Amino acid sequence: MANRGDVPHDVLLTDPGARVLDVAQVVRRLTGLSLWRSKVLATQVPARILEGVLQEDAEAAVAALRDVGAQAEVRAQPEPEFVKA
């Protein structure tokens, strides 16, 4: 059984808050997307910002998003059925 830190995690943006441009700039920094695409992603919530990252990286990304007024969360990816058997 893998420990929770080994399970891939996703970062979900659930609300950009009032500072959408600041959130878009953080999304841009985290993803490498263009500023325009980052702003579109930040306004179409809920949005998966990062997928399949380590728990520590996901928590750092959520903290960066929250620092600019967004609401975000870390979700562990479900373990595939074939691994459970």
The first five atom37 places (N, CA, C, CB, O) and aatype in JSON, in Angstrom:
{
  "aatype": [12, 0, 2, 1, 7, 3, 19, 14, 8, 3, 19, 10, 10, 16, 3, 14, 7, 0, 1, 19, 10, 3, 19, 0, 5, 19, 19, 1, 1, 10, 16, 7, 10, 15, 10, 17, 1, 15, 11, 19, 10, 0, 16, 5, 19, 14, 0, 1, 9, 10, 6, 7, 19, 10, 5, 6, 3, 0, 6, 0, 0, 19, 0, 0, 10, 1, 3, 19, 7, 0, 5, 0, 6, 19, 1, 0, 5, 14, 6, 14, 6, 13, 19, 11, 0],
  "atom_mask": [
    [1, 1, 1, 1, 1],
    [1, 1, 1, 1, 1],
    [1, 1, 1, 1, 1],
    [1, 1, 1, 1, 1],
    [1, 1, 1, 0, 1],
    [1, 1, 1, 1, 1],
    [1, 1, 1, 1, 1],
    [1, 1, 1, 1, 1],
    [1, 1, 1, 1, 1],
    [1, 1, 1, 1, 1],
    [1, 1, 1, 1, 1],
    [1, 1, 1, 1, 1],
    [1, 1, 1, 1, 1],
    [1, 1, 1, 1, 1],
    [1, 1, 1, 1, 1],
    [1, 1, 1, 1, 1],
    [1, 1, 1, 0, 1],
    [1, 1, 1, 1, 1],
    [1, 1, 1, 1, 1],
    [1, 1, 1, 1, 1],
    [1, 1, 1, 1, 1],
    [1, 1, 1, 1, 1],
    [1, 1, 1, 1, 1],
    [1, 1, 1, 1, 1],
    [1, 1, 1, 1, 1],
    [1, 1, 1, 1, 1],
    [1, 1, 1, 1, 1],
    [1, 1, 1, 1, 1],
    [1, 1, 1, 1, 1],
    [1, 1, 1, 1, 1],
    [1, 1, 1, 1, 1],
    [1, 1, 1, 0, 1],
    [1, 1, 1, 1, 1],
    [1, 1, 1, 1, 1],
    [1, 1, 1, 1, 1],
    [1, 1, 1, 1, 1],
    [1, 1, 1, 1, 1],
    [1, 1, 1, 1, 1],
    [1, 1, 1, 1, 1],
    [1, 1, 1, 1, 1],
    [1, 1, 1, 1, 1],
    [1, 1, 1, 1, 1],
    [1, 1, 1, 1, 1],
    [1, 1, 1, 1, 1],
    [1, 1, 1, 1, 1],
    [1, 1, 1, 1, 1],
    [1, 1, 1, 1, 1],
    [1, 1, 1, 1, 1],
    [1, 1, 1, 1, 1],
    [1, 1, 1, 1, 1],
    [1, 1, 1, 1, 1],
    [1, 1, 1, 0, 1],
    [1, 1, 1, 1, 1],
    [1, 1, 1, 1, 1],
    [1, 1, 1, 1, 1],
    [1, 1, 1, 1, 1],
    [1, 1, 1, 1, 1],
    [1, 1, 1, 1, 1],
    [1, 1, 1, 1, 1],
    [1, 1, 1, 1, 1],
    [1, 1, 1, 1, 1],
    [1, 1, 1, 1, 1],
    [1, 1, 1, 1, 1],
    [1, 1, 1, 1, 1],
    [1, 1, 1, 1, 1],
    [1, 1, 1, 1, 1],
    [1, 1, 1, 1, 1],
    [1, 1, 1, 1, 1],
    [1, 1, 1, 0, 1],
    [1, 1, 1, 1, 1],
    [1, 1, 1, 1, 1],
    [1, 1, 1, 1, 1],
    [1, 1, 1, 1, 1],
    [1, 1, 1, 1, 1],
    [1, 1, 1, 1, 1],
    [1, 1, 1, 1, 1],
    [1, 1, 1, 1, 1],
    [1, 1, 1, 1, 1],
    [1, 1, 1, 1, 1],
    [1, 1, 1, 1, 1],
    [1, 1, 1, 1, 1],
    [1, 1, 1, 1, 1],
    [1, 1, 1, 1, 1],
    [1, 1, 1, 1, 1],
    [1, 1, 1, 1, 1]
  ],
  "atom_positions": [
    [[0.84, -1.18, 0.0], [0.0, 0.0, 0.0], [0.89, 1.24, 0.0], [-0.96, 0.0, 1.22], [1.75, 1.38, 0.87]],
    [[0.7, 2.13, -0.96], [1.48, 3.36, -1.05], [1.04, 4.34, 0.03], [1.34, 4.0, -2.45], [-0.12, 4.38, 0.42]],
    [[2.0, 5.13, 0.5], [1.58, 6.15, 1.46], [0.95, 7.31, 0.71], [2.78, 6.64, 2.32], [1.15, 7.45, -0.5]],
    [[0.21, 8.14, 1.41], [-0.57, 9.2, 0.79], [0.29, 10.18, 0.0], [-1.35, 9.95, 1.84], [-0.19, 10.77, -0.97]],
    [[1.54, 10.37, 0.38], [2.42, 11.27, -0.34], [2.81, 10.75, -1.72], [0.0, 0.0, 0.0], [3.23, 11.53, -2.57]],
    [[2.68, 9.43, -1.94], [3.03, 8.83, -3.21], [1.89, 8.87, -4.22], [3.47, 7.41, -3.0], [2.11, 8.66, -5.41]],
    [[0.68, 9.13, -3.76], [-0.49, 9.16, -4.62], [-0.51, 10.49, -5.38], [-1.8, 8.97, -3.79], [-0.32, 11.55, -4.76]],
    [[-0.73, 10.48, -6.69], [-0.8, 11.74, -7.43], [-1.97, 12.6, -6.95], [-0.93, 11.46, -8.95], [-3.03, 12.08, -6.57]],
    [[-1.77, 13.89, -6.96], [-2.79, 14.83, -6.5], [-3.11, 15.84, -7.61], [-2.33, 15.56, -5.22], [-2.28, 16.14, -8.46]],
    [[-4.33, 16.35, -7.56], [-4.78, 17.4, -8.46], [-5.0, 18.66, -7.65], [-6.07, 16.99, -9.23], [-5.32, 18.6, -6.46]],
    [[-4.84, 19.81, -8.31], [-5.15, 21.1, -7.69], [-6.36, 21.65, -8.41], [-3.93, 22.11, -7.76], [-6.34, 21.86, -9.62]],
    [[-7.43, 21.89, -7.65], [-8.66, 22.41, -8.21], [-8.9, 23.83, -7.73], [-9.85, 21.52, -7.84], [-8.85, 24.12, -6.53]],
    [[-9.16, 24.72, -8.67], [-9.54, 26.09, -8.36], [-11.06, 26.12, -8.3], [-8.98, 27.12, -9.42], [-11.72, 25.82, -9.29]],
    [[-11.61, 26.48, -7.14], [-13.06, 26.46, -6.98], [-13.69, 27.84, -7.04], [-13.41, 25.81, -5.68], [-14.88, 27.96, -7.31]],
    [[-12.9, 28.9, -6.78], [-13.41, 30.27, -6.85], [-12.22, 31.21, -6.98], [-14.27, 30.63, -5.59], [-11.33, 31.2, -6.13]],
    [[-12.19, 32.03, -8.04], [-11.05, 32.93, -8.21], [-11.09, 34.14, -7.27], [-10.99, 33.41, -9.62], [-10.08, 34.82, -7.1]],
    [[-12.24, 34.4, -6.66], [-12.34, 35.56, -5.79], [-12.39, 36.84, -6.61], [0.0, 0.0, 0.0], [-12.69, 36.81, -7.8]],
    [[-12.1, 37.97, -5.96], [-12.23, 39.28, -6.6], [-11.01, 39.65, -7.45], [-12.45, 40.34, -5.55], [-11.12, 40.51, -8.32]],
    [[-9.87, 39.03, -7.2], [-8.63, 39.41, -7.88], [-8.3, 38.41, -8.99], [-7.47, 39.49, -6.87], [-7.29, 37.7, -8.92]],
    [[-9.16, 38.37, -10.0], [-9.04, 37.37, -11.06], [-7.71, 37.48, -11.81], [-10.2, 37.51, -12.04], [-7.1, 36.46, -12.14]],
    [[-7.26, 38.7, -12.08], [-6.01, 38.85, -12.81], [-4.83, 38.34, -11.98], [-5.79, 40.32, -13.2], [-3.92, 37.72, -12.53]],
    [[-4.83, 38.6, -10.68], [-3.77, 38.08, -9.81], [-3.79, 36.55, -9.8], [-3.92, 38.63, -8.38], [-2.74, 35.91, -9.83]],
    [[-5.0, 35.98, -9.75], [-5.13, 34.52, -9.77], [-4.63, 33.99, -11.12], [-6.61, 34.09, -9.53], [-3.94, 32.97, -11.16]],
    [[-4.97, 34.66, -12.21], [-4.52, 34.23, -13.54], [-3.0, 34.25, -13.62], [-5.12, 35.13, -14.63], [-2.4, 33.38, -14.26]],
    [[-2.37, 35.23, -12.99], [-0.9, 35.3, -13.01], [-0.29, 34.12, -12.24], [-0.42, 36.64, -12.42], [0.74, 33.58, -12.64]],
    [[-0.92, 33.74, -11.14], [-0.44, 32.57, -10.38], [-0.66, 31.31, -11.21], [-1.16, 32.46, -9.0], [0.22, 30.45, -11.27]],
    [[-1.82, 31.18, -11.84], [-2.1, 30.03, -12.69], [-1.06, 29.95, -13.82], [-3.54, 30.12, -13.29], [-0.56, 28.88, -14.15]],
    [[-0.73, 31.09, -14.38], [0.28, 31.14, -15.45], [1.62, 30.64, -14.94], [0.43, 32.58, -15.99], [2.29, 29.85, -15.61]],
    [[2.01, 31.09, -13.75], [3.29, 30.67, -13.18], [3.3, 29.17, -12.9], [3.57, 31.45, -11.89], [4.32, 28.5, -13.1]],
    [[2.17, 28.64, -12.42], [2.1, 27.22, -12.08], [2.05, 26.31, -13.3], [0.9, 26.96, -11.22], [2.6, 25.2, -13.28]],
    [[1.4, 26.76, -14.36], [1.13, 25.89, -15.51], [1.98, 26.18, -16.73], [-0.29, 26.01, -15.88], [2.18, 25.3, -17.57]],
    [[2.49, 27.39, -16.85], [3.22, 27.77, -18.06], [2.31, 28.18, -19.2], [0.0, 0.0, 0.0], [2.79, 28.41, -20.31]],
    [[1.02, 28.27, -18.95], [0.08, 28.71, -19.98], [0.24, 30.2, -20.24], [-1.37, 28.39, -19.57], [0.86, 30.91, -19.46]],
    [[-0.32, 30.67, -21.35], [-0.32, 32.1, -21.61], [-1.21, 32.81, -20.59], [-0.8, 32.4, -23.07], [-2.05, 32.19, -19.95]],
    [[-1.01, 34.11, -20.45], [-1.82, 34.87, -19.5], [-3.3, 34.82, -19.9], [-1.33, 36.33, -19.42], [-4.18, 34.71, -19.05]],
    [[-3.57, 34.91, -21.21], [-4.95, 34.87, -21.68], [-5.59, 33.53, -21.31], [-5.02, 35.1, -23.2], [-6.69, 33.51, -20.76]],
    [[-4.91, 32.42, -21.6], [-5.45, 31.09, -21.3], [-5.59, 30.88, -19.8], [-4.56, 29.99, -21.91], [-6.54, 30.25, -19.34]],
    [[-4.64, 31.42, -19.04], [-4.71, 31.32, -17.58], [-5.92, 32.06, -17.03], [-3.42, 31.87, -16.95], [-6.57, 31.59, -16.09]],
    [[-6.22, 33.21, -17.63], [-7.4, 33.98, -17.17], [-8.68, 33.23, -17.52], [-7.41, 35.39, -17.81], [-9.62, 33.2, -16.72]],
    [[-8.74, 32.65, -18.7], [-9.91, 31.86, -19.09], [-10.08, 30.7, -18.12], [-9.77, 31.34, -20.56], [-11.19, 30.45, -17.64]],
    [[-9.01, 29.99, -17.82], [-9.06, 28.86, -16.9], [-9.51, 29.3, -15.51], [-7.69, 28.17, -16.82], [-10.29, 28.61, -14.86]],
    [[-9.02, 30.46, -15.07], [-9.35, 30.96, -13.73], [-10.81, 31.38, -13.61], [-8.46, 32.13, -13.38], [-11.35, 31.42, -12.51]],
    [[-11.44, 31.7, -14.72], [-12.83, 32.15, -14.66], [-13.82, 31.04, -14.96], [-13.05, 33.29, -15.62], [-15.03, 31.24, -14.81]],
    [[-13.36, 29.88, -15.39], [-14.25, 28.76, -15.68], [-14.09, 27.7, -14.59], [-13.94, 28.15, -17.09], [-13.54, 26.63, -14.81]],
    [[-14.59, 28.03, -13.42], [-14.43, 27.14, -12.27], [-15.62, 26.2, -12.14], [-14.26, 27.96, -10.98], [-16.71, 26.55, -12.58]],
    [[-15.45, 25.04, -11.55], [-14.18, 24.54, -11.01], [-13.24, 24.15, -12.13], [-14.43, 23.34, -10.08], [-13.65, 23.6, -13.15]],
    [[-11.95, 24.44, -11.93], [-10.94, 24.16, -12.94], [-9.79, 23.37, -12.34], [-10.43, 25.47, -13.57], [-9.31, 23.69, -11.25]],
    [[-9.36, 22.35, -13.05], [-8.2, 21.57, -12.62], [-6.96, 22.33, -13.11], [-8.23, 20.09, -13.18], [-6.7, 22.4, -14.31]],
    [[-6.2, 22.88, -12.17], [-5.02, 23.68, -12.5], [-3.81, 22.79, -12.72], [-4.74, 24.7, -11.39], [-3.07, 22.98, -13.69]],
    [[-3.6, 21.84, -11.83], [-2.51, 20.88, -11.96], [-3.07, 19.48, -11.8], [-1.39, 21.16, -10.91], [-4.05, 19.27, -11.08]],
    [[-2.45, 18.54, -12.47], [-2.93, 17.16, -12.42], [-1.76, 16.21, -12.21], [-3.69, 16.8, -13.72], [-0.73, 16.31, -12.88]],
    [[-1.94, 15.29, -11.25], [-0.96, 14.24, -11.04], [0.36, 14.7, -10.45], [0.0, 0.0, 0.0], [1.41, 14.16, -10.79]],
    [[0.32, 15.69, -9.56], [1.55, 16.19, -8.94], [1.7, 15.62, -7.53], [1.55, 17.74, -8.89], [0.75, 15.09, -6.96]],
    [[2.9, 15.74, -7.0], [3.15, 15.3, -5.63], [2.34, 16.13, -4.65], [4.64, 15.39, -5.29], [2.01, 17.28, -4.93]],
    [[2.02, 15.55, -3.5], [1.21, 16.23, -2.51], [1.84, 17.56, -2.08], [1.01, 15.34, -1.29], [1.13, 18.55, -1.93]],
    [[3.16, 17.58, -1.88], [3.83, 18.8, -1.44], [3.69, 19.91, -2.49], [5.32, 18.52, -1.17], [3.45, 21.07, -2.14]],
    [[3.84, 19.56, -3.77], [3.69, 20.54, -4.85], [2.26, 21.04, -4.94], [4.13, 19.92, -6.19], [2.02, 22.22, -5.17]],
    [[1.31, 20.14, -4.76], [-0.1, 20.52, -4.8], [-0.44, 21.48, -3.66], [-1.01, 19.27, -4.73], [-1.14, 22.47, -3.86]],
    [[0.07, 21.18, -2.47], [-0.2, 22.05, -1.33], [0.44, 23.42, -1.51], [0.31, 21.41, -0.03], [-0.15, 24.43, -1.12]],
    [[1.62, 23.48, -2.1], [2.28, 24.76, -2.37], [1.48, 25.57, -3.39], [3.72, 24.54, -2.87], [1.36, 26.78, -3.26]],
    [[0.95, 24.9, -4.42], [0.15, 25.58, -5.44], [-1.14, 26.13, -4.83], [-0.18, 24.61, -6.59], [-1.53, 27.25, -5.14]],
    [[-1.79, 25.35, -3.98], [-3.01, 25.81, -3.32], [-2.7, 27.02, -2.44], [-3.64, 24.68, -2.48], [-3.47, 27.98, -2.41]],
    [[-1.6, 26.99, -1.72], [-1.21, 28.12, -0.87], [-0.98, 29.37, -1.71], [0.07, 27.77, -0.07], [-1.4, 30.46, -1.32]],
    [[-0.33, 29.23, -2.87], [-0.08, 30.37, -3.76], [-1.4, 30.95, -4.27], [0.81, 29.96, -4.94], [-1.55, 32.17, -4.34]],
    [[-2.34, 30.09, -4.61], [-3.65, 30.57, -5.08], [-4.42, 31.25, -3.96], [-4.46, 29.4, -5.65], [-5.05, 32.28, -4.18]],
    [[-4.37, 30.69, -2.78], [-5.08, 31.29, -1.64], [-4.47, 32.63, -1.24], [-5.06, 30.34, -0.45], [-5.18, 33.51, -0.76]],
    [[-3.17, 32.78, -1.43], [-2.49, 34.04, -1.1], [-3.02, 35.21, -1.91], [-1.0, 33.9, -1.32], [-2.95, 36.36, -1.47]],
    [[-3.56, 34.94, -3.1], [-4.11, 36.02, -3.92], [-5.64, 36.06, -3.87], [-3.65, 35.86, -5.37], [-6.27, 36.72, -4.69]],
    [[-6.22, 35.36, -2.9], [-7.66, 35.46, -2.66], [-8.53, 34.41, -3.31], [0.0, 0.0, 0.0], [-9.76, 34.5, -3.23]],
    [[-7.93, 33.42, -3.94], [-8.72, 32.36, -4.57], [-9.04, 31.26, -3.57], [-7.96, 31.78, -5.78], [-8.41, 31.15, -2.52]],
    [[-10.03, 30.46, -3.91], [-10.32, 29.26, -3.15], [-9.9, 28.08, -4.01], [-11.84, 29.17, -2.74], [-10.31, 27.95, -5.16]],
    [[-9.07, 27.22, -3.43], [-8.55, 26.06, -4.15], [-8.4, 24.91, -3.18], [-7.2, 26.38, -4.84], [-8.38, 25.1, -1.96]],
    [[-8.3, 23.71, -3.74], [-8.16, 22.53, -2.88], [-7.3, 21.48, -3.57], [-9.53, 21.95, -2.53], [-7.14, 21.47, -4.79]],
    [[-6.76, 20.6, -2.74], [-5.97, 19.47, -3.21], [-6.86, 18.24, -3.14], [-4.66, 19.28, -2.35], [-7.53, 18.0, -2.14]],
    [[-6.85, 17.47, -4.2], [-7.59, 16.2, -4.21], [-6.66, 15.08, -4.65], [-8.84, 16.27, -5.13], [-5.97, 15.2, -5.67]],
    [[-6.66, 14.0, -3.88], [-5.88, 12.83, -4.28], [-6.6, 12.15, -5.43], [-5.68, 11.85, -3.08], [-7.82, 12.03, -5.42]],
    [[-5.84, 11.71, -6.4], [-6.43, 10.98, -7.51], [-6.81, 9.59, -7.0], [-5.45, 10.88, -8.73], [-6.07, 9.0, -6.22]],
    [[-7.95, 9.08, -7.43], [-8.34, 7.73, -6.99], [-7.37, 6.7, -7.51], [-9.77, 7.39, -7.46], [-6.82, 6.82, -8.6]],
    [[-7.16, 5.68, -6.7], [-6.28, 4.58, -7.1], [-6.99, 3.76, -8.16], [-5.89, 3.69, -5.89], [-8.15, 3.41, -7.99]],
    [[-6.31, 3.44, -9.26], [-6.94, 2.63, -10.32], [-7.37, 1.27, -9.78], [-5.97, 2.45, -11.51], [-6.71, 0.72, -8.9]],
    [[-8.46, 0.74, -10.31], [-9.0, -0.53, -9.87], [-8.0, -1.68, -10.03], [-10.27, -0.84, -10.64], [-7.94, -2.57, -9.18]],
    [[-7.21, -1.67, -11.11], [-6.3, -2.78, -11.34], [-5.16, -2.82, -10.32], [-5.73, -2.69, -12.74], [-4.53, -3.86, -10.15]],
    [[-4.89, -1.72, -9.64], [-3.84, -1.68, -8.62], [-4.35, -2.27, -7.32], [-3.33, -0.24, -8.4], [-3.59, -2.85, -6.54]],
    [[-5.65, -2.12, -7.07], [-6.25, -2.6, -5.81], [-6.29, -4.11, -5.73], [-7.65, -2.05, -5.65], [-6.26, -4.66, -4.63]],
    [[-6.37, -4.79, -6.84], [-6.54, -6.25, -6.85], [-5.33, -6.98, -6.34], [-6.85, -6.72, -8.23], [-5.33, -8.21, -6.29]]
  ]
}
